[in-house]
Amino acid sequence: MTQLTSNFGVRINDGIYLYTKGGEFSYEGKNYIGEYHYDNVIPKTGPTHSNDAKTLQRHYTNPEHYLYDKAFAFKPKVLSYVNPKPHLYIPNEQTYEVGLDSRYFIEKVQDSQSYAIEIDLVQFKQISTKGGIDGGLYSSTIVAWKLTGARLDIIAHNELEIFKASKIVPSVNYAIKNYLEYARITLTNTTASSITENLYTNGGMFKTEAGQDYIGYYHLHPSKGYMEGAVHVNTKHGYLYPKEQTTATPGNTITTNNQSISRGGY
């Protein structure tokens, strides 16, 4: 005589017959449906102990999590990992001569409480190696940080770099909010000879002619300044104004932080 005890268990005399309809365990990364039993609190396939019983793992909704656990958690770890050590980035004179420098950021994956950490080159090179940072637990990225040039060019370049890096290390945009950090202004924007296109802002940097916060692609014209759209076209399109600047009427010359930009035309 049997007695139903739960959705998955039926008592048979003095034992428990266990059956899962799925969503509890996985076998070889796939959802397991069928009979199972516990062997010293370890779930295994089949209704009772046998030499053919297979060990069941937790249920996985993401195949990548299974592959990681299979590589590390299912066997003794042969590598000894360390926690990342935050690095205070300070450029030197050599990097200023180059004008660009690499900065390295990491963040724990699948962790809502995580935050971006800046590390040095030594730690970055040792990711996933013995004595280094666990590359399975942390995602990493490199930011090409612009240090010299025209003020607006530096801002545009560094904001785009942070935007691209945020696709890998999501909270990096909280780690760096000042796109002019350590910058040395060596040129004015009016000395630029070409149009810088395919730039992108997440907002907070420009306002439109109507005074609204601008989010989207934009380009930098050497004489007209920042304008809406990824590329410059001959049809009329809107001007963009840095947030600290008072909106000017197209056709006038505006001055922002000692930089003059002539507005007018397309």
C-alpha angles and dihedrals in degrees: 000000000000131000124202109235103171143342089282108024133069121185113230111189104298097345137072121237107208126199129169125206090201138274094084107074142012134211118205088349095305128111109267121222119178146052122339142166138192122253107190090333091310113119114230137176122267132041095272141014116294138151089250095056114122125214114249122217130205118287113272126207093176118054091206091062090055093050090051094048090046090054097045117007099045095059136033112285113247095186126071111215129196134208117260118260115220113242125210105220116218119166121224131216092266092058090048089055089054092043094216132070136181120243123189128216135179136183136183113260123236092008118123090194095054127110136193117272123196113221134180129256094260092058092043092055091049096054110132093009129109109284092013137099118296106255090196093061098038132052115211139197142176124232119203098217117203113219107172139037137062115347097240092043090055092049093049094047096047095044090053090049091052091047091054092045091051089067087069103025103031099193097047089104087064092050092056119032099152109076090188093058108148090351123154113205105222101158140033120236091243090067091065114111102196141044116260108216142182095042122153136202129195089206136269094082106078140023126208127238086268090056096251126137109261122225121177144046121336141165137218119234115200094229105019098045125216118359137178120265134047094266137026115257134180093242120088116278133166130273122234124217127204110249093245091054127087111240112258129206112253109258095041130099114245128197123210120176092339092310119120123208123182114223122203145100122019 
